[in-house]
Amino acid sequence: MLGNSNGLEIIACNVSGEVLAKVVSGDVDGAVLPIENSLHGSVAEHYDLLLELPVRIERESLLRIRHNVIAMPGVRLSEVRRVMSHPVALAQCRRFLNKHRELEVLPFYDTAGSVKHVMEAGLRDVAGIAPMLAAQQYGGEVVLAGVEDHAANFTRFHLILPESSVQDPVDANKMSLAFAIDHRPGTLVAALERLTAAGVDLTKIESRPVPGSPWEYVFYVDVRFESKEIADAAVAALQGHCRMVKELGRYVAA
């Protein structure tokens, strides 16, 4: 639990389900969750949570991701025997890890949390892979900077609020939707054709399995639109064709 210059209180959680549970219960005002990385792809669990819970996307933002090897002050890279970080971060640093096969790789619940753990436990043979801010926050030292595979490494984040507290911005031009269709030939194509006919621009489509219904899927789409009327028409078009439609949020594209 941390304070910052904006007067916000940041509450750390171990897993994403706990994060959104706090939003639903009202223990926090909102949550920021990553939804997609330009190298690693989508964060599947977060799509599931957005569908299951009474929450809504209020905003999106893009963040340039730069990963660093962070250790106790004075520790050199040659002294490090193990590195830990979130599995998504580790997947973005494959070239570094392949080059240093002598390092044991340990998945951890969080990037910054890995540095916090190293510092609190006083581990001089372990380093975390995390943003620079983690070193500044927990007193670590950057042993090696910029170990991500590609410089063009961006993560898209969503600001998530309780469903009842969100008012769509008047200048919204992007919408996220989830829908399920009957398991018959052509139903997905028909759904996408209805979006096209409504006048929206489909920018992303993702599928997730339906628990308990093997080989059936929920589809998640992002669309761009020029007016509220076009967005409304797209939702209505899907509702007339799909057995389930949930609007996850309307917001200004980052």
C-alpha positions in Angstrom: 0.0 0.0 0.0 1.7 3.1 -1.2 1.0 6.8 -1.5 2.1 9.0 -4.4 2.2 12.7 -5.5 -1.3 12.4 -7.1 -2.9 11.6 -3.7 -3.7 8.1 -4.8 -3.3 5.1 -2.7 -1.9 2.0 -4.5 -2.9 -1.3 -3.1 -0.8 -4.3 -4.3 -2.5 -7.7 -4.8 -1.0 -11.1 -5.5 -3.3 -12.2 -8.4 -5.6 -10.6 -10.9 -8.7 -12.2 -9.5 -8.0 -10.5 -6.1 -7.6 -7.2 -7.9 -11.0 -7.2 -9.5 -12.6 -8.7 -6.5 -11.6 -5.5 -4.6 -13.1 -3.4 -7.4 -16.4 -5.3 -7.2 -16.5 -5.1 -3.4 -15.8 -1.4 -3.4 -12.5 -1.8 -1.4 -10.8 0.1 -4.2 -12.1 2.7 -6.6 -10.6 1.1 -9.7 -7.9 -1.2 -11.1 -5.3 -1.1 -13.8 -4.7 -4.4 -15.6 -2.6 -5.3 -18.6 -4.7 -6.7 -21.4 -2.2 -7.2 -24.3 1.5 -6.9 -25.0 2.9 -6.2 -28.4 5.4 -9.1 -28.1 3.7 -11.7 -25.9 0.1 -11.2 -27.0 -3.1 -11.1 -24.9 -3.5 -11.8 -21.2 -6.2 -14.4 -21.5 -7.1 -14.5 -17.8 -8.1 -10.8 -17.8 -10.6 -11.4 -20.7 -12.3 -14.1 -18.6 -12.5 -11.8 -15.6 -14.0 -8.9 -17.6 -16.7 -11.2 -18.8 -17.5 -12.8 -15.5 -17.6 -9.8 -13.2 -19.8 -6.6 -13.1 -16.9 -4.3 -14.1 -16.3 -2.1 -17.2 -13.4 -0.6 -19.1 -13.2 3.1 -18.5 -10.0 3.9 -20.3 -7.0 2.4 -22.1 -3.4 3.4 -22.2 -0.2 2.3 -23.8 3.1 1.9 -21.9 6.6 1.4 -23.3 8.0 -1.6 -21.5 11.7 -1.8 -20.6 12.9 -4.7 -18.6 16.0 -4.6 -16.4 18.0 -7.1 -14.3 17.8 -5.7 -10.8 19.7 -7.0 -7.8 21.0 -6.0 -4.3 23.3 -2.9 -4.4 26.9 -3.9 -5.3 25.9 -7.2 -6.8 27.5 -7.9 -10.3 25.8 -10.0 -13.0 28.5 -12.6 -12.6 27.4 -13.2 -9.0 23.7 -13.8 -10.0 22.7 -17.4 -10.1 18.9 -17.1 -10.4 16.5 -14.6 -12.0 12.8 -14.2 -11.2 9.9 -12.3 -12.7 6.4 -12.6 -14.0 6.1 -15.3 -16.7 5.0 -12.7 -19.3 8.1 -10.6 -18.6 10.3 -13.6 -18.8 8.8 -14.5 -22.2 9.8 -11.0 -23.4 13.4 -11.5 -22.5 14.1 -14.8 -24.2 17.3 -13.6 -26.0 18.9 -12.5 -22.7 17.9 -15.8 -21.0 19.2 -17.9 -23.9 22.5 -16.0 -23.8 22.8 -16.7 -20.0 21.8 -20.3 -19.7 23.7 -20.6 -16.5 20.9 -18.6 -14.8 18.1 -20.5 -13.2 14.8 -18.9 -14.3 12.0 -18.7 -11.6 8.5 -17.5 -12.4 7.2 -15.0 -9.8 3.8 -13.4 -9.3 4.9 -9.9 -10.3 7.7 -8.0 -11.9 8.2 -5.4 -9.3 7.3 -8.0 -6.6 10.3 -10.0 -7.6 12.6 -7.1 -6.8 10.8 -6.4 -3.6 11.3 -10.1 -2.6 15.0 -10.0 -3.5 15.5 -6.9 -1.4 13.5 -7.9 1.6 15.1 -11.4 1.7 18.6 -10.0 1.2 19.3 -12.4 -1.7 22.7 -11.6 -3.2 22.7 -14.4 -5.8 19.1 -13.6 -7.1 17.9 -10.8 -9.4 14.5 -9.7 -10.5 13.6 -8.6 -14.0 11.4 -5.5 -13.7 11.0 -1.8 -14.7 13.4 0.8 -13.4 10.8 2.1 -11.0 11.0 -1.2 -9.0 14.7 -0.5 -8.3 13.9 3.0 -7.2 11.0 1.9 -5.1 12.7 -1.0 -3.3 16.3 0.2 -3.2 17.6 -2.2 -5.8 20.4 -1.6 -8.4 20.2 -2.1 -12.1 22.8 -4.7 -13.1 21.9 -4.8 -16.7 19.4 -2.5 -18.5 17.1 -3.1 -21.5 17.1 -6.9 -21.6 13.8 -7.2 -23.5 13.9 -8.8 -26.9 12.7 -5.8 -28.9 12.7 -2.1 -28.3 9.2 -1.8 -29.7 7.7 -3.5 -26.6 4.4 -2.0 -25.5 1.7 -3.1 -23.1 -1.9 -2.0 -23.4 -3.6 -1.4 -20.0 -7.2 -1.0 -19.1 -8.6 1.1 -16.2 -11.3 -1.0 -14.8 -14.2 0.4 -12.7 -17.3 -1.0 -11.2 -19.9 -1.4 -13.9 -22.4 0.9 -12.2 -19.9 3.8 -11.8 -18.8 4.2 -15.5 -20.2 6.8 -17.8 -19.1 6.5 -21.4 -17.0 9.5 -22.5 -18.7 11.7 -25.1 -15.6 11.4 -27.3 -15.4 7.6 -27.0 -14.3 6.0 -30.3 -13.4 2.5 -29.3 -15.4 -0.3 -27.8 -14.7 -3.8 -26.4 -17.4 -6.5 -26.7 -17.8 -10.2 -25.8 -20.2 -12.4 -27.5 -21.1 -16.1 -27.8 -22.8 -17.7 -30.8 -24.6 -21.0 -31.5 -22.1 -23.8 -32.5 -23.2 -24.0 -36.2 -21.4 -23.4 -39.5 -21.3 -19.8 -40.5 -22.4 -18.2 -37.3 -19.1 -16.4 -36.6 -18.9 -15.1 -40.1 -22.5 -13.8 -39.8 -21.7 -12.0 -36.6 -18.7 -10.3 -38.1 -20.7 -9.3 -41.2 -23.2 -7.7 -38.9 -20.5 -5.6 -37.3 -19.3 -4.6 -40.8 -22.8 -3.6 -41.8 -23.2 -1.5 -38.7 -20.2 0.6 -39.8 -17.6 -0.2 -37.2 -13.9 -1.0 -37.9 -12.9 -4.4 -36.3 -9.4 -4.0 -34.9 -9.0 -7.1 -32.8 -10.6 -10.5 -32.3 -9.8 -13.0 -29.6 -11.4 -16.3 -28.5 -11.6 -18.0 -25.2 -13.1 -21.4 -24.4 -16.4 -21.7 -22.5 -15.9 -23.6 -19.2 -17.8 -26.8 -19.2 -18.6 -26.7 -22.9 -15.7 -28.2 -24.9 -14.9 -26.6 -28.2 -17.3 -23.7 -27.7 -15.9 -20.2 -27.4 -16.6 -16.7 -26.4 -15.3 -14.1 -28.8 -13.9 -10.8 -27.8 -13.6 -8.0 -30.2 -12.3 -4.4 -30.2 -14.0 -2.0 -32.7 -13.5 1.6 -33.7 -16.4 3.8 -34.5 -17.2 7.4 -35.5 -20.4 8.0 -33.5 -22.4 6.7 -30.6 -25.2 5.8 -33.0 -22.8 3.5 -34.9 -21.6 1.8 -31.7 -25.3 1.3 -30.6 -26.1 -0.2 -34.0 -23.2 -2.6 -33.7 -24.3 -3.8 -30.3 -27.9 -4.2 -31.4 -26.8 -6.1 -34.5 -24.9 -8.6 -32.4 -27.8 -8.9 -29.9 -30.1 -10.0 -32.8 -27.7 -12.8 -33.8 -25.8 -14.0 -30.7 -27.0 -15.9 -27.7 -24.9 -13.7 -25.4 -23.5 -10.2 -25.8 -21.7 -8.1 -23.1 -20.4 -4.7 -23.7 -17.1 -4.5 -21.8 -16.6 -0.7 -22.3 -16.5 2.3 -24.5 -13.5 4.6 -24.3 -11.1 6.8 -26.1 -8.5 4.8 -28.1 -5.0 5.3 -26.8 
